[in-house]
Amino acid sequence: MMNKLKKQFFSGLVIFVPISLTIYFFRFFFLLMSQSLLPVLAHQSLVRVHPAAVRPLSFFLTIFLIWFMGVIASNFIGKRLVGWLEAGIRHIPFFRGLYEAIQKVTEAFFGANPIYQSAALVEYPRKGVFTFGFITSQSPGSLFGSEEPHCCVFVPTVPNPTSGVLLYIPRSQIIPLAISIEEVAKILVSHGFMPIPERAVKRS
């Protein structure tokens, strides 16, 4: 009887945990996106808005604002305005580094030209042990006292793939993969429960 109850409990847990975490992250995303315009809408007196509708309205207006900024930035004048704004921020000592770091992380995951070029396997933290890495760029080997080019590889942590370590590895010591960065991210988040597909290895 106890074994049956335990099996039923864990079967329910497998269903409950993904659903509850998805709801949690959606709620977090909703609260985050709706927070930016919330003070403005809550204290404005031009249009009467019901208190319960302030946060949803702020959420949808923020989404619209993000889209509108993308429209503006896609034309010549908009690009010039964004360039002037970025130039002004880069003259502020502390905020310059903060802005550039956030900008790079955002471009890595949402930009039209992501900084991650491809996924690969690298030997880390010791020889014979392999982990996933995202190739971001390539540097001449002369920087490292070698004739062979070195690849800049970002090795993400688990289960948060946005943090990790940055390594410069000889190109010959990298195993390129034929799967997308999104597929690798799913494997990382699942703690390896999702296996690496056989098609991942690039055939020479």
Secondary structure as UniProt FT lines:
FT   HELIX           2..35
FT   TURN            36..37
FT   HELIX           38..43
FT   HELIX           51..73
FT   HELIX           76..89
FT   TURN            90..91
FT   HELIX           93..110
FT   STRAND          118..123
FT   TURN            127..128
FT   STRAND          130..139
FT   HELIX           141..144
FT   STRAND          150..156
FT   TURN            161..162
FT   STRAND          164..170
FT   HELIX           171..173
FT   STRAND          175..177
FT   HELIX           181..189
FT   TURN            190..192
FT   HELIX           198..200
//
